[in-house]
């Protein structure tokens, strides 16, 4: 960081801009369940947020091309306010660069007073200019502006004077507003604007303007001539397919928007691609703007299509091929927005100019002031503005995130909202579904029609494992020794009731307050006779709101399941004091209902337990038991999945179809210990401990619990 002293009352010309954001914008979503713009999905933006954030910090703190822009400055000679500007960081432009965006493949048109095209900041770029008398000359202001929009940082200086623009990989189309007469100036502006349209420039930057407030009489005075109207016609034609950016006035005391920033008031057909830019220095905390010092005119009547940027820069200048100036003004804030348009166009090549412009305004940081109006950019998406700051500060990071929800298309032409996971994994399948989905990527679209490439694991959340309570209950009730322990899976909620009728044991599962829909029964019969110690049984259960423990998180798309299982227990006396017990469950489950993009198969599941017990170990009548229990787990079954492919091409959305095994990579193992000592004929004190490995059938998850209890027989 360097301290800067800025001489004069505000460098940069008194330039204006315009854009009308009061229109409805556009979107690829009709309602919440139909897609009409597949282009966004067939060119999705891959985005590793964690890696990008780490790379952003490195750029912001270590790279001299970025740290040079971090400056403390004030107006001389009698400074009343000190400002801290850091335009790349304040707009999160460095985040876009860390994500790999440079504006490559896009062209930024700049209409200004002149350019030093031989400057090192323009090395390697395609530079287009009108020919003949319309060609621009050499000047510092235009060189400043062009380097901010698209400086390539290829000077090879390797030091503090090597800077980088907002879209360093973008090409430039350069035109001039300079001329000996009004007609000549309009002719040059028309030639530049027509060329920008012919080569497909995605944005035109205008860091210039007329020192006239907006009014119909001033419009006629300045633009009413034949040459003026010819230029306006060219500008309106360009606005059909390109974003038009105009800098606002630098005069803090203005009370009416100037002519060019207010042009959409007269020509409403350009409002959906028009942006006016003001200059302000924000205070940022926790990644959000908390306040801002305005050092230009307010947005005023252009508020609905206006936004702010930190327009204080070290930028290339026209005095030499490697010369730089420290400058500020709306002239320097505007090319930040123009460069941002190029970055977005690279990230989302399926979006139109209207959609790109809507995205920038709808993602601007407007959290630090009260809003007096709102623009509706799409169904369910509106963004607040006020007369002072418009829509707020340029925020590239927010513009690269889904806006207005995330939607995943389905193969039958509908879509499902995926702002939050659509299925919670767990139960018998553990985290098998989420772990295997993480190997695949999907295409999603947001509420403003932008396509994103995301890991398919965003569709799932893993159930929180809170087995401490479950372990305590298991321990205190002595279920570590119960042959019916695996009759009902532990993840199923409900009231359980046990009944013993001679050699028959019955367990009932009833819904809790009738809300969860889980119910079932289990019967275990001791055979006796020639088969002493052997018990066989049957369990039937209904899951009302989950399937083998996996639960739909979409209210209108529920899934349930039906279970049927055989239960077995075998007591094998080894001696008068020693005993071996085996328990087992083998069952099937079938799904009911549906989850978007997933079709669950039936599954087979099993559970196994073995325990060794010894009586009279330390005292008469006591007993100790050591056990190993493997709770119910899926050992066969899958989910058939059809996911939108981020590799779709040619405008045709394609789907990847595959089967995902629901068998966990690791299964849970409970190592149990219990000891009971009698206090009387009908009572005893018990101690139990359990060590759970791969808890919840999640590899590496573990839990330990212990408890002391008192049992009384009636």
C-alpha positions, 0 to 999 in steps of 0.5 A: 500500500502507498500513500497518495496525494491527489492534486487539484479538485478532482481529476478526470473529466466531468463525464456522465452516464445513463441506464434505465433499470426500471424494466423487468429484465429477463430470466430463463425461468417461467414460474419455478419449474420450466426452463426456456433458455438452455444456452445458459446451461450448455455453457455453465460456469465451473466454480470452486468457491473455496479454492477461489477465495484462497486464491483471491487472498493471495492476489489481494495481499501478495501480487503487486499488480493488485496491491498497487491499487491499495492507496490512501489519498486526499485532496490537496492543498487543504485536505479535509477527508482522507480516503482509502481506495482499493478498487479491485478489492472493493469490487471483488474483481480480484475474486473473478480473476482468481476464478480464472476470468479475464474477459477473453473472447470479449471486446470492450468498446471505448469512446474517449478523447484518444489513446496511446495504443503502443502502451505496454498495457495493450500488448497482445490485444486486438485493437480496432479503430475506425479508419480515416478521419474518424481514427482517434488520436493520442491522449492520456484520459482515454489511455487511463480509461482503456487500461482500467477496463482491460489493462493486460499487465504484460509490461514485464516490469514485475514491480509496483508500476505493472498494473492489471485492468478489470478484464485483462484478456479482453480486446478493445475497440477504440473511438473518439468524440474529438472533432473540430465541430459539432458535426465532426464530433457526432460523425466520429462518435457515430463511426465508432459506435457503428464499428462497435456494433459491427464487431460485436462489442459486448459493452461500450464505455463512455467516460464523457458527457455534456455539461447540461442537466437533463431536460427536453430543451437541453436534449434538443439543443445538444442532440437535436441536429441531424448529425446528433440524431444520427449518432443517437440512432447508432447508439440505440442500435448498439444498445439492442445487443450491447451494454452501454455504460456512461459515467455520471457527473463529477460535480457533487452538488448536482441536483439533476442528472446530466443529459447522457446519463438520463438519455433513457428517460427520453429513449426508453428502448435503451433502458434495459442495457444502460448503466450509469456509474458514480464514484465513491469510496466504500468502507468494507467490513466482513466482505460487505460495504458498511458506508461510502463517501460519495465523491461525485454527483449522486445517481438522481433521476438515473437511480434505477439504472445506476451503480457505484464503483471506487474510481481511484486508480493507478492507470496507464497514461498517454505520456509514454509507453510505460507511464502511469498516473494516479487518477480518480473520477467517474471516468475511472469508475465507469470502465470498472463496470464495463470490464465487469460486463466482459468478465460476466460475458466470459463466465456466462456466454449464453446470456444476452446484454440485457441479462448481463446488465441485470445481473450486475445491478441485481448483485450490487451491494445495497446493504448499507442504506435504505431503499426508496424504490425497487427494480423487478429484474425477474419473477421473484427477484427485485433489487432496491435503490435510492437517489444517492447510490442507485443500486449500490456498489459493484460486486463481482463475487456476488454477480458470479453466484446464483441470484434469485435461486438455483434450479436444476432441470429434469429430463421431463422438461421441468426443474426443481429448486436446489438452493438447499439440498433436496435429499437428506442422506443417512440411515442404512445407506449412510453417506453413500449417496452424497459421497458418490454424487460428489464424483459428478458435476451438474448444470444448474440455472439461477433466477436470472438465467445464468448457468453454473457447473456445480458438484452434484453433492449440493443435492444432498445433506448428511444427517447430523449424527447425534448418537450420544442420546441414542447410545445412552438409551441403548446402554441404560436399557441394556439393549446391548444384550437384546436379540431384538435390538435390530428389529427396528432401525435406530434412525426411525422415530416413534414410540416402542412397546415391548411385550413378553408372552411366554416364549413369544416376544412382541415389539410394536412401533407406533407413530409419535403424535401421529406425525411421523407416519412410522409404524410396525411390529416384530414377533420373535418366537423361542422354538425350544424342543429340539432347537433349544436357544433358537428364536426366529421372528418376523418384522414388518415396518412402514417408514412414513417420511423416509426410505431406509433413512433417506428423507426428501427435503422437498415438501411436495415430493415425499418418499417413504418405504415398506420393510419386511425382515426375518429376525434370528437369535441363538443362545449357545451355552458354552458352560454353566457360566459362559454363554455365546449369543448370536443375533441377525436380521435379513430384510428387504425394503421397497420405496414409495413416492419420488425424489426429483432426478432420482429413482430409488430401487428396492434394497436388501439389508442385514444386521449381525450381532455376537456377544459373549457373557460370563456369570459370577465373574467378581461376585455371586449373581453378577454377569459381564458381557462383551459384544460386537454389533453391526446395525442394519445396513444396505448391502444391495440397492441403488438410486438411478439418477439423471442429472443435467450435464455441464458438458451439453453442447449445441444448445441441446441439454443432455443428461447423464444417467447412472446408477449409484450404489446405496451400500456404504463404503464402511459399515457401523460397528458397535463394540459393547461392554456391560456389567451387572451386579444384583442388589436384591432378588429384583434389582441390580446396578448396571454399567454399560459402555459402547465404542461406535466405529464408522458411526452412521455408516460414515467412514471415520466417524466414531463415538464413545458413551458409557452409563450407569443404571438401576434395574428393578423387576416388578 
